[in-house]
Every structure is written in structure tokens, then in C-alpha cells.
Amino acid sequence: MYPRRFSRVRPTGRISDAAKVIVGPKDPIIDCRVVDYSPGGACLEVWAQIKLPNRFELVFGGTKKRCRVVWSAGRRLGVAF
């Protein structure tokens, strides 16, 4: 387990907002939910049973972040920005 490089945005860090995953310009946009968010990364929950690449873009709260997958467990995955 690696220590967090950033503190959480909120004291609990837990949120439940919809987001979009953009894999490529011609690929379909994938809906997901942001479970936990910090300035350095997030925990996402993806409903579709698809294999995401290790790098993609996340559109959340009016911003677009380039992400790198750092862990995955079932439908949830952790990403670093």
C-alpha cells in the first residue's frame, strides 16, 4: 500500500456523482460513478463489463483529467491523475 500524496478534498472524500470515461476519439463514451475523489486521483465504479485501458480521460464536474489505472477490484478501479 502506497501512502497518499494528496489529502482528500472533503473530510470523508466520499461523493456519488456521475462521470464519463473517454477511451479514444472513435470509441463510445462510458458512464461511471465517482465514489471517492482527491486532487491526486479517484475511485471509480463502472457499470459496463468492459476492459478499460490503463490510460484514459475522465470527464467529471466540468473538468477533463488524464487518468492512469493504479488498482482494480470488480467494478471499481482506482486512478491517478
C-alpha positions, 0 to 999 in steps of 0.5 A: 500500500502506497501512502497518499500524496494528496489529502482528500478534498472533503473530510470523508472524500466520499461523493456519488456523482456521475462521470464519463470515461473517454477511451479514444476519439472513435470509441463510445463514451462510458458512464461511471460513478465517482465514489471517492475523489482527491486532487491526486486521483479517484475511485471509480465504479463502472457499470459496463463489463468492459476492459478499460485501458490503463490510460484514459480521460475522465470527464467529471464536474466540468473538468477533463483529467488524464487518468492512469489505472493504479488498482482494480477490484470488480467494478471499481478501479482506482486512478491517478491523475 
